[in-house]
């Protein structure tokens, strides 16, 4: 899987609107002013490269179907240039004060979307009150939370569940067991939050480069999948628990943790074919 297969495709206009949404709409005049200033303002003539570089980054992001937050760092210089330009162009002090106050006020309203300052139940209610519905940045459904927020939930619970499954194995199986993560999030959860956990492998992104770490799939702990389908790959499959965290992403939660034995063909023999980038 590549990034173009994973992420939702956005038109140039939709991508630009998503950037404005990500950065807070009220700040749009600031970074637009910065882009204009770096492009045509004589005072910034020797800094025109910033406008060119920014536009090239945005074009590249649209071309590869990047998520809107990927190029956010490129806006930093536009905010700086825009602030200088607006201070110069707004000759009335009252206009400067009104503009600054509007940014602060809308920033306070949007703060819970950027900083987890509200308990999650209150955030969900606050979001609903504002009439804001989470939108998916990928070709996957979202739940009650925006994806960047939902992706913060469930990892400790998953590590605890996998740990219990691992500790339930006899010593000879523990020596051979490995957790096979569907993606780097699942794999990292076990690596980081695990206590008395199995080793971790995953064919996703950089984990693929680290390989099977000597495991052939004799004993595999994994999240999700249907038992009938798993039995096409493993000699035996038994449920070890249910992962159910309602605030997590829908494709992660409501899934079974399985203990699988006797993988055929062995994991190390098919590792290259399992590679998944995206």
Backbone bond lengths (Angstrom), bond angles and torsions (degrees), N, CA, C in turn:
res aa  C-N    CA-C-N  psi(-1)  N-CA   C-N-CA  omega(-1)  CA-C   N-CA-C  phi
1 X - - - 1.463 - - 1.517 109.57 -
2 X 1.319 117.30 129.52 1.459 122.30 176.37 1.510 109.45 -102.48
3 X 1.349 115.84 171.27 1.463 119.92 -178.94 1.526 110.84 -62.72
4 X 1.371 116.90 -31.16 1.454 119.20 179.86 1.514 112.19 -71.92
5 X 1.331 117.33 -21.44 1.461 121.05 177.07 1.524 111.38 -87.18
6 X 1.315 116.57 -24.56 1.457 121.28 -175.01 1.521 112.74 -89.49
7 X 1.329 116.58 -45.31 1.458 120.85 -172.79 1.521 112.28 -83.99
8 X 1.322 115.44 150.94 1.454 120.32 176.10 1.529 109.44 -69.28
9 X 1.322 116.17 135.70 1.465 120.89 -179.60 1.527 109.63 -79.45
10 X 1.328 116.29 129.00 1.464 121.76 179.62 1.524 109.57 -120.25
11 X 1.318 116.48 138.94 1.456 120.60 173.59 1.527 108.67 -68.68
12 X 1.336 118.00 162.89 1.476 119.10 177.40 1.525 113.02 -53.38
13 X 1.340 117.33 -41.40 1.466 119.98 179.68 1.521 110.65 -67.43
14 X 1.335 116.74 -43.93 1.467 120.09 179.68 1.524 110.66 -63.87
15 X 1.330 117.29 -36.79 1.465 120.82 178.20 1.525 110.11 -65.57
16 X 1.337 116.53 -42.86 1.463 119.89 178.70 1.523 111.20 -62.82
17 X 1.341 117.09 -40.17 1.463 120.55 178.16 1.521 110.55 -67.01
18 X 1.338 116.45 -36.89 1.464 119.68 177.83 1.523 110.99 -65.43
19 X 1.337 116.88 -35.45 1.468 119.96 175.90 1.524 110.25 -63.40
20 X 1.327 116.08 -45.03 1.467 120.39 179.31 1.521 110.62 -61.42
21 X 1.325 116.39 -39.36 1.461 121.25 178.79 1.525 110.54 -66.65
22 X 1.328 116.81 -43.32 1.466 121.45 -179.23 1.519 111.48 -63.46
23 X 1.335 116.44 -38.63 1.460 121.22 -174.75 1.524 113.38 -92.66
24 X 1.338 117.27 -0.85 1.461 124.15 -177.66 1.532 108.55 84.48
25 X 1.326 115.12 118.54 1.458 120.78 -173.15 1.525 113.35 -56.08
26 X 1.312 117.11 -33.53 1.466 118.92 -175.34 1.526 111.53 -68.42
27 X 1.331 117.81 -19.83 1.469 119.76 177.95 1.525 111.93 -85.74
28 X 1.323 117.20 -5.26 1.469 120.84 -177.87 1.526 112.45 -54.06
29 X 1.357 119.73 -44.96 1.471 118.54 179.49 1.526 112.90 -59.68
30 X 1.343 117.28 -28.23 1.464 119.35 -177.74 1.521 110.47 -70.84
31 X 1.351 117.16 -51.20 1.463 116.54 -176.69 1.527 112.42 -76.56
32 X 1.342 117.31 -25.86 1.463 119.04 172.66 1.534 109.77 -65.65
33 X 1.333 115.57 -42.45 1.468 119.38 176.51 1.525 110.71 -60.43
34 X 1.334 115.71 -38.91 1.459 119.15 178.09 1.518 112.13 -63.95
35 X 1.332 116.33 -42.60 1.463 120.03 179.05 1.532 111.01 -63.69
36 X 1.333 116.02 -43.48 1.459 120.37 178.75 1.533 110.31 -64.23
37 X 1.325 116.05 -43.97 1.468 119.81 -177.93 1.521 111.50 -62.67
38 X 1.326 116.55 -45.83 1.469 118.91 179.30 1.529 111.74 -67.24
39 X 1.336 116.63 -23.68 1.464 120.54 -178.00 1.522 113.13 -83.02
40 X 1.352 117.24 -43.08 1.476 118.81 -169.42 1.528 114.73 -130.21
41 X 1.322 119.25 -13.80 1.463 120.12 -175.32 1.524 109.84 -73.97
42 X 1.311 116.45 128.81 1.468 120.51 -177.55 1.522 111.98 -61.60
43 X 1.310 115.91 -34.62 1.473 119.42 -178.89 1.530 110.98 -61.09
44 X 1.340 116.79 -28.24 1.460 121.58 -179.92 1.536 111.92 -105.64
45 X 1.304 117.36 22.10 1.465 120.09 -175.53 1.527 112.49 -56.59
46 X 1.326 117.10 -37.76 1.463 120.00 -178.36 1.535 112.29 -81.05
47 X 1.337 116.76 0.00 1.466 121.00 179.42 1.533 111.93 -113.33
48 X 1.328 116.48 15.06 1.463 120.52 -176.06 1.524 112.55 -59.33
49 X 1.312 116.74 -24.15 1.458 120.63 -179.39 1.533 111.59 -58.51
50 X 1.358 116.91 -28.00 1.461 119.74 179.44 1.529 111.11 -65.13
51 X 1.316 117.63 -40.71 1.460 120.96 178.05 1.523 110.55 -65.92
52 X 1.332 116.61 -43.02 1.466 120.61 -179.80 1.520 110.57 -63.57
53 X 1.337 116.06 -46.88 1.468 120.29 -179.09 1.524 111.22 -62.72
54 X 1.337 116.17 -40.96 1.455 119.73 -179.96 1.527 110.98 -62.14
55 X 1.308 116.98 -47.94 1.469 120.74 -178.80 1.525 110.99 -62.92
56 X 1.318 117.81 -38.06 1.464 120.49 177.91 1.522 111.11 -64.82
57 X 1.333 116.65 -39.52 1.469 120.29 177.66 1.525 110.65 -62.89
58 X 1.338 117.26 -46.11 1.461 120.64 -178.73 1.529 110.98 -64.07
59 X 1.323 117.46 -42.27 1.465 120.26 178.20 1.523 110.13 -61.47
60 X 1.325 117.20 -42.02 1.466 120.56 178.68 1.525 111.12 -64.16
61 X 1.333 117.01 -40.95 1.459 120.40 -179.89 1.526 111.66 -64.19
62 X 1.330 116.44 -40.59 1.465 119.97 177.85 1.521 110.21 -65.72
63 X 1.333 116.55 -40.20 1.461 121.19 -177.10 1.518 112.09 -64.31
64 X 1.334 117.35 -36.66 1.468 119.61 -178.30 1.527 112.53 -95.00
65 X 1.350 116.26 7.43 1.461 121.95 -179.66 1.523 111.71 58.03
66 X 1.304 115.16 48.59 1.464 120.32 179.10 1.522 110.34 -72.38
67 X 1.318 115.11 160.48 1.459 120.07 173.04 1.534 108.81 -75.31
68 X 1.332 116.74 149.65 1.476 119.59 -175.39 1.520 114.81 -57.67
69 X 1.321 118.23 -26.67 1.461 117.85 -177.35 1.540 112.36 -82.15
70 X 1.330 118.31 -11.39 1.462 119.73 -178.63 1.528 112.84 -56.17
71 X 1.358 119.58 -48.10 1.469 118.81 -176.42 1.523 114.64 -91.45
72 X 1.328 118.68 14.78 1.467 120.48 -174.96 1.523 111.67 -56.92
73 X 1.328 117.86 -35.95 1.463 119.98 179.77 1.518 113.17 -60.56
74 X 1.335 116.65 -25.40 1.463 120.06 -178.86 1.520 112.07 -71.17
75 X 1.336 117.48 -15.59 1.461 120.94 -178.16 1.527 112.15 -81.82
76 X 1.321 117.62 -13.88 1.469 120.84 -174.90 1.522 111.37 -55.58
77 X 1.325 115.68 -48.34 1.467 119.18 -178.01 1.529 110.77 -67.49
78 X 1.352 117.66 -30.80 1.464 119.62 178.09 1.525 110.88 -67.54
79 X 1.328 116.83 -37.74 1.467 119.53 177.43 1.539 110.31 -62.93
80 X 1.329 115.42 -41.41 1.467 118.69 179.50 1.524 110.49 -64.19
81 X 1.327 116.62 -48.46 1.462 119.79 179.92 1.515 112.18 -65.61
82 X 1.346 116.01 -38.38 1.459 119.91 179.30 1.509 112.60 -65.07
83 X 1.332 116.39 -38.17 1.469 119.74 179.17 1.524 110.71 -63.20
84 X 1.347 116.64 -42.62 1.467 120.41 178.76 1.531 110.50 -65.00
85 X 1.342 115.58 -42.86 1.466 119.90 -178.01 1.528 111.65 -65.58
86 X 1.326 116.65 -45.54 1.470 120.32 -178.19 1.520 110.89 -64.74
87 X 1.338 116.69 -39.56 1.463 119.35 178.29 1.529 110.59 -61.50
88 X 1.331 115.71 -34.05 1.467 119.92 179.68 1.526 111.98 -78.92
89 X 1.335 115.52 -41.65 1.462 119.97 -174.16 1.523 113.16 -77.70
90 X 1.348 117.19 -30.97 1.469 119.57 178.07 1.531 108.10 -85.73
91 X 1.294 115.30 100.36 1.468 119.07 -174.16 1.529 112.21 -81.02
92 X 1.344 117.59 -20.17 1.460 120.11 -179.57 1.520 110.57 -90.79
93 X 1.306 116.20 127.39 1.458 121.12 -179.27 1.523 111.31 -61.38
94 X 1.340 116.97 -36.95 1.464 120.44 -179.57 1.529 111.15 -63.08
95 X 1.344 116.90 -37.33 1.464 120.46 178.57 1.526 110.55 -65.28
96 X 1.311 116.96 -39.28 1.466 120.65 178.03 1.525 110.85 -62.61
97 X 1.330 115.55 -42.92 1.468 120.12 -178.50 1.524 110.48 -65.39
98 X 1.338 116.82 -44.91 1.473 120.78 -179.79 1.521 110.15 -62.49
99 X 1.312 116.56 -43.92 1.465 120.83 -179.16 1.529 110.90 -63.61
100 X 1.315 116.80 -44.71 1.474 121.28 179.54 1.525 111.08 -64.15
101 X 1.334 116.42 -41.85 1.466 120.95 -179.88 1.522 110.99 -64.13
102 X 1.340 117.29 -38.46 1.464 121.11 179.19 1.526 110.64 -63.05
103 X 1.325 116.38 -42.08 1.462 120.28 179.04 1.529 110.83 -63.85
104 X 1.327 116.63 -44.06 1.464 120.28 -179.82 1.527 110.80 -64.87
105 X 1.335 116.91 -44.58 1.462 120.87 -177.55 1.527 111.32 -62.70
106 X 1.328 117.23 -50.20 1.463 120.19 -179.82 1.529 110.16 -66.73
107 X 1.333 116.05 -32.39 1.456 119.36 176.59 1.516 112.33 -62.66
108 X 1.330 116.47 -38.46 1.461 120.52 178.00 1.524 111.15 -66.68
109 X 1.337 116.02 -39.63 1.468 120.00 177.84 1.520 110.47 -63.30
110 X 1.319 116.80 -39.40 1.461 120.39 -177.37 1.508 114.91 -87.76
111 X 1.337 118.04 -4.36 1.466 120.95 -175.99 1.525 114.01 -54.58
112 X 1.355 119.70 -42.73 1.469 118.25 -179.54 1.523 114.40 -62.27
113 X 1.335 117.90 -17.72 1.459 120.48 177.63 1.527 111.91 -82.34
114 X 1.319 116.70 -15.85 1.454 121.17 -178.65 1.523 112.62 -108.51
115 X 1.322 116.63 -28.40 1.465 121.86 -177.44 1.526 108.26 -129.44
116 X 1.333 118.85 130.78 1.475 120.66 -178.06 1.523 112.25 -75.15
117 X 1.330 116.17 71.24 1.465 120.67 -176.30 1.522 112.26 -95.01
118 X 1.325 117.64 -10.21 1.458 121.46 179.08 1.527 110.28 -111.67
119 X 1.345 117.94 144.10 1.475 119.00 169.63 1.524 108.44 -54.64
120 X 1.323 116.67 148.43 1.458 120.03 -169.50 1.524 112.42 -60.93
121 X 1.332 117.90 -36.18 1.465 119.88 178.77 1.527 110.54 -64.46
122 X 1.342 116.68 -41.14 1.458 120.29 179.67 1.532 110.87 -70.44
123 X 1.328 116.73 -33.57 1.465 118.61 176.69 1.522 110.95 -64.31
124 X 1.336 116.36 -43.71 1.464 119.93 179.71 1.530 110.55 -60.88
125 X 1.339 116.72 -41.46 1.460 120.35 178.33 1.531 110.91 -67.12
126 X 1.332 116.94 -39.97 1.461 121.81 178.72 1.524 110.72 -62.53
127 X 1.306 115.78 -44.63 1.460 121.32 178.11 1.530 111.25 -60.25
128 X 1.323 114.92 -42.96 1.470 120.10 179.59 1.534 111.02 -64.86
129 X 1.328 116.24 -40.46 1.455 120.92 179.98 1.528 111.51 -61.66
130 X 1.324 115.59 -36.74 1.461 119.97 178.92 1.523 112.40 -77.93
131 X 1.339 116.22 -5.82 1.463 119.63 179.89 1.513 113.79 74.62
132 X 1.321 116.76 24.60 1.465 121.44 -178.66 1.521 109.72 -98.98
133 X 1.309 116.78 126.59 1.455 122.27 177.93 1.531 108.94 -111.10
134 X 1.330 117.11 133.62 1.475 119.33 178.87 1.521 111.13 -59.32
135 X 1.335 115.32 140.03 1.456 121.07 176.29 1.525 109.24 -114.97
136 X 1.313 116.10 141.82 1.452 120.33 -178.59 1.514 110.66 -79.01
137 X 1.334 115.90 136.33 1.456 122.24 174.85 1.520 111.13 -96.30
138 X 1.345 115.09 -4.64 1.455 120.74 -178.72 1.519 109.05 -127.21
139 X 1.320 115.60 179.78 1.455 120.48 176.81 1.537 109.34 -85.25
140 X 1.301 115.77 43.89 1.464 122.73 178.80 1.524 108.68 -135.72
141 X 1.312 114.99 151.21 1.462 119.36 178.18 1.524 110.26 -73.20
142 X 1.321 115.91 151.68 1.461 121.09 173.55 1.524 108.74 -109.64
143 X 1.327 115.86 160.37 1.456 120.97 178.75 1.516 111.10 -98.01
144 X 1.321 117.08 -135.20 1.459 122.00 -177.15 1.525 112.61 -80.87
145 X 1.327 116.95 -12.71 1.463 120.62 -177.72 1.514 110.71 -115.65
146 X 1.343 117.87 153.05 1.463 119.73 170.46 1.524 109.40 -60.15
147 X 1.313 116.78 152.11 1.462 119.92 -174.23 1.518 112.90 -58.55
148 X 1.348 117.14 -42.67 1.460 118.82 -178.21 1.524 111.71 -61.17
149 X 1.349 116.65 -25.25 1.465 121.37 179.41 1.527 109.94 -87.80
150 X 1.335 116.15 -44.86 1.464 120.25 -179.53 1.520 111.28 -60.25
151 X 1.329 116.96 -32.69 1.462 120.50 -179.03 1.519 113.06 -69.58
152 X 1.327 117.92 -4.07 1.462 121.15 175.02 1.526 112.37 -87.68
153 X 1.317 116.97 -7.59 1.466 120.42 -172.40 1.531 111.92 -107.88
154 X 1.327 114.25 144.57 1.448 120.79 168.81 1.508 116.58 100.44
155 X 1.318 117.92 -14.65 1.462 119.00 -172.73 1.524 112.86 -69.67
156 X 1.292 118.47 -41.63 1.474 120.05 177.81 1.531 110.59 -65.57
157 X 1.331 115.89 -40.06 1.471 119.62 178.95 1.526 110.76 -64.37
158 X 1.327 116.36 -38.96 1.461 119.42 178.13 1.524 110.72 -65.11
159 X 1.322 116.96 -43.53 1.461 120.49 179.12 1.531 111.14 -61.35
160 X 1.335 116.07 -40.17 1.463 119.87 178.94 1.524 110.76 -64.73
161 X 1.325 117.44 -42.34 1.459 121.69 -178.79 1.528 111.16 -66.75
162 X 1.321 116.72 -43.40 1.464 120.47 178.35 1.525 110.35 -65.64
163 X 1.335 116.23 -37.92 1.468 119.73 177.76 1.517 111.97 -61.61
164 X 1.333 116.68 -41.54 1.474 119.57 178.43 1.527 110.64 -64.76
165 X 1.321 116.14 -40.98 1.469 119.27 178.47 1.525 110.48 -62.18
166 X 1.309 115.97 -42.40 1.471 120.58 -179.25 1.529 111.31 -64.87
167 X 1.328 116.11 -44.32 1.460 119.55 -178.12 1.531 112.37 -71.16
168 X 1.329 116.74 -15.85 1.466 119.53 177.71 1.525 112.40 -78.75
169 X 1.328 116.45 -12.03 1.459 120.57 -177.75 1.520 111.17 -79.03
170 X 1.331 118.16 148.99 1.460 120.17 172.15 1.525 110.15 -65.46
171 X 1.324 118.15 156.90 1.471 121.26 -175.45 1.527 113.59 -53.31
172 X 1.334 117.66 -38.78 1.462 118.99 -177.82 1.535 111.63 -66.88
173 X 1.344 116.63 -31.10 1.468 119.62 176.69 1.529 111.22 -78.81
174 X 1.339 117.51 -35.50 1.457 120.16 176.99 1.520 111.06 -59.58
175 X 1.326 116.96 -35.27 1.462 120.90 -179.11 1.527 111.98 -65.64
176 X 1.327 117.26 -23.84 1.469 121.50 -177.74 1.529 112.84 -106.48
177 X 1.329 117.64 -9.56 1.467 120.95 -170.40 1.525 112.17 -73.08
178 X 1.341 114.63 149.86 1.447 121.97 175.42 1.530 107.95 -146.64
179 X 1.321 116.33 144.39 1.469 119.81 172.67 1.511 108.11 -90.68
180 X 1.337 116.95 126.45 1.452 123.00 179.58 1.525 108.47 -103.74
181 X 1.331 116.61 103.76 1.464 121.09 -178.13 1.512 112.21 -81.70
182 X 1.322 116.49 137.76 1.459 120.52 175.57 1.520 112.16 -70.54
183 X 1.332 115.97 -26.20 1.461 120.58 -179.60 1.524 108.98 -151.29
184 X 1.320 115.46 171.99 1.461 119.28 -176.20 1.517 112.38 -65.69
185 X 1.353 117.94 -25.95 1.465 120.00 178.54 1.509 111.43 -65.09
186 X 1.329 116.90 -49.42 1.460 120.63 178.22 1.521 110.78 -61.71
187 X 1.341 116.13 -44.91 1.461 119.91 -177.79 1.529 111.11 -62.92
188 X 1.331 116.41 -45.13 1.461 120.06 -178.64 1.523 111.61 -66.97
189 X 1.331 117.38 -31.93 1.466 120.25 178.88 1.523 110.46 -59.75
190 X 1.322 116.30 -42.79 1.462 119.39 180.00 1.519 110.33 -71.87
191 X 1.332 116.81 -39.14 1.465 120.41 179.25 1.523 111.71 -63.15
192 X 1.325 116.98 -40.48 1.468 120.98 -171.38 1.525 112.34 -89.94
193 X 1.329 116.54 -44.98 1.462 120.03 -174.14 1.516 113.18 -97.65
194 X 1.310 116.81 -2.59 1.458 120.10 -174.34 1.523 113.44 -70.13
195 X 1.313 114.77 147.72 1.462 122.99 173.67 1.518 106.75 -138.86
196 X 1.356 116.42 116.15 1.466 120.92 -172.12 1.524 109.40 57.18
197 X 1.335 115.17 55.90 1.449 122.09 -176.51 1.522 110.62 -109.44
198 X 1.334 116.43 164.02 1.465 119.47 174.11 1.526 110.26 -75.44
199 X 1.328 117.95 162.61 1.463 120.26 169.90 1.526 109.22 -59.40
200 X 1.329 116.67 160.96 1.460 121.44 -174.25 1.524 110.21 -123.03
201 X 1.328 116.17 135.71 1.459 121.82 170.12 1.527 107.61 -135.16
202 X 1.315 115.49 157.79 1.458 121.22 175.91 1.522 108.43 -160.94
203 X 1.321 117.99 141.71 1.472 120.07 176.89 1.522 112.70 -84.36
204 X 1.339 117.58 9.29 1.467 121.06 -173.20 1.518 111.41 -96.19
205 X 1.332 115.18 129.00 1.463 123.17 175.26 1.532 111.75 50.74
206 X 1.332 117.24 -132.28 1.458 118.88 -172.61 1.520 113.23 -66.47
207 X 1.341 117.14 -25.10 1.467 118.95 177.67 1.528 110.69 -59.97
208 X 1.324 117.00 -32.01 1.466 119.39 178.34 1.525 111.02 -57.90
209 X 1.341 116.57 -39.96 1.460 120.98 -176.97 1.523 111.75 -66.18
210 X 1.314 117.03 -23.24 1.467 120.28 -179.80 1.525 112.27 -83.93
211 X 1.315 116.78 -7.78 1.452 121.39 171.89 1.517 115.54 70.57
212 X 1.316 114.97 -162.14 1.464 121.06 -175.17 1.515 113.10 -87.27
213 X 1.333 116.33 -5.70 1.473 121.27 178.62 1.529 111.47 54.19
214 X 1.314 114.80 37.73 1.459 120.01 174.58 1.516 115.77 84.62
215 X 1.334 117.67 6.13 1.470 120.68 -177.34 1.527 110.22 -99.14
216 X 1.329 115.26 137.84 1.467 120.10 -177.76 1.528 113.09 -105.27
217 X 1.340 117.18 -1.26 1.453 119.75 179.87 1.517 113.90 93.24
218 X 1.329 117.06 15.93 1.476 119.40 177.84 1.519 111.10 -59.14
219 X 1.344 116.16 -41.70 1.458 121.79 175.55 1.529 107.85 -135.70
220 X 1.316 115.82 117.83 1.459 121.23 -176.98 1.522 109.84 -125.33
221 X 1.336 116.43 132.09 1.461 122.12 170.97 1.533 106.16 -106.23
222 X 1.309 116.86 130.27 1.462 119.57 -177.82 1.518 110.94 -147.84
223 X 1.326 115.27 161.27 1.460 121.61 -179.79 1.521 109.75 -106.79
224 X 1.325 115.46 128.58 1.457 120.75 172.47 1.510 114.41 85.58
225 X 1.322 113.69 172.27 1.455 120.98 -176.64 1.520 110.23 101.42
226 X 1.309 116.86 156.65 1.464 122.70 177.30 1.514 110.01 -93.93
227 X 1.327 115.98 139.47 1.471 119.71 -175.62 1.514 111.67 -57.88
228 X 1.318 117.17 -42.07 1.466 119.49 -178.49 1.527 111.28 -61.30
229 X 1.312 116.00 -38.59 1.458 119.43 179.15 1.525 111.54 -72.13
230 X 1.328 116.57 -39.16 1.460 120.08 179.64 1.523 111.77 -65.08
231 X 1.319 116.70 -32.00 1.468 120.59 179.71 1.525 112.41 -67.74
232 X 1.318 117.31 -11.79 1.461 119.93 173.46 1.521 111.50 -76.26
233 X 1.353 115.35 -17.09 1.462 120.74 -178.51 1.519 112.43 -112.78
234 X 1.343 116.75 -28.90 1.467 120.99 -176.39 1.528 110.73 -118.02
235 X 1.342 114.69 149.09 1.467 119.40 -179.91 1.515 111.45 -70.47
236 X 1.339 117.45 -32.77 1.468 120.67 177.90 1.518 109.46 -145.02
237 X 1.330 115.52 146.98 1.465 122.28 -178.63 1.514 108.36 -141.30
238 X 1.342 117.08 123.81 1.467 120.56 178.90 1.527 110.07 -132.59
239 X 1.315 115.64 142.18 1.461 121.30 -179.84 1.518 110.20 -73.65
240 X 1.343 115.86 139.97 1.461 121.04 179.83 1.517 112.02 -121.67
241 X 1.317 118.28 1.70 1.457 120.41 179.66 1.514 110.97 151.92
242 X 1.321 115.01 168.39 1.464 121.32 -178.22 1.517 109.31 -117.98
243 X 1.319 115.86 126.30 1.456 121.29 177.82 1.519 108.20 -93.95
244 X 1.318 116.65 113.50 1.460 120.95 -174.45 1.530 108.99 -141.59
245 X 1.326 116.25 98.49 1.464 122.97 178.73 1.527 106.31 -125.93
246 X 1.324 119.23 102.87 1.471 121.72 -170.15 1.520 114.89 -61.35
247 X 1.338 119.41 -23.74 1.463 120.65 -178.15 1.517 112.19 -86.04
248 X 1.315 118.25 -11.04 1.460 121.21 -179.22 1.528 110.58 -75.11
249 X 1.329 115.75 171.83 1.460 120.27 177.11 1.530 109.66 -62.22
250 X 1.336 117.89 139.93 1.470 120.72 -176.48 1.512 114.21 -55.57
251 X 1.338 118.36 -33.96 1.465 118.83 -177.72 1.523 112.68 -77.16
252 X 1.328 118.02 -7.27 1.458 120.59 176.72 1.529 112.39 -98.51
253 X 1.313 116.84 -35.42 1.458 119.86 -171.48 1.530 111.94 -92.74
254 X 1.359 115.83 166.47 1.451 120.77 -179.62 1.511 112.46 69.80
255 X 1.322 116.34 33.35 1.457 120.45 -176.45 1.521 110.56 -125.47
256 X 1.300 115.52 156.80 1.461 122.20 -177.25 1.521 110.71 -92.13
257 X 1.337 115.55 141.10 1.462 121.01 168.77 1.522 107.34 -90.82
258 X 1.321 115.80 124.09 1.465 121.60 -176.18 1.522 111.51 -110.88
259 X 1.309 115.54 145.49 1.467 122.17 167.41 1.525 106.42 -106.03
260 X 1.312 115.38 115.68 1.465 121.79 -175.68 1.532 109.53 -114.29
261 X 1.300 116.16 140.27 1.467 121.40 179.90 1.529 110.79 -128.66
262 X 1.335 114.24 150.11 1.456 120.22 172.76 1.514 114.17 69.46
263 X 1.338 116.72 56.08 1.467 118.52 -179.60 1.519 111.26 -68.14
264 X 1.336 114.64 136.79 1.459 119.86 176.87 1.533 109.47 -139.60
265 X 1.328 118.03 125.22 1.472 126.88 -3.63 1.534 110.68 -70.26
266 X 1.336 117.32 165.91 1.474 120.34 -178.18 1.522 111.96 -58.15
267 X 1.320 114.87 151.95 1.464 121.35 -176.19 1.525 111.84 -58.88
268 X 1.319 116.72 -43.32 1.462 119.00 -177.54 1.521 112.41 -68.76
269 X 1.332 117.68 -22.56 1.465 120.62 -179.15 1.520 112.74 -76.81
270 X 1.330 117.43 -22.96 1.473 120.81 -176.51 1.523 112.77 -117.58
271 X 1.324 116.80 9.85 1.460 120.26 -172.28 1.534 112.63 -55.79
272 X 1.305 117.99 -43.86 1.460 121.05 -177.52 1.522 111.05 -60.19
273 X 1.323 117.16 -37.03 1.476 120.29 -178.34 1.524 112.64 -72.81
274 X 1.344 117.82 -14.40 1.465 121.53 -178.26 1.526 112.23 -90.18
275 X 1.317 117.68 -5.75 1.463 121.33 -175.28 1.523 112.02 -52.30
276 X 1.320 114.93 133.18 1.469 120.99 -177.20 1.522 108.30 -140.10
277 X 1.313 116.89 107.20 1.464 122.17 178.50 1.520 108.20 -108.18
278 X 1.332 116.73 132.05 1.452 119.83 178.50 1.503 111.68 154.64
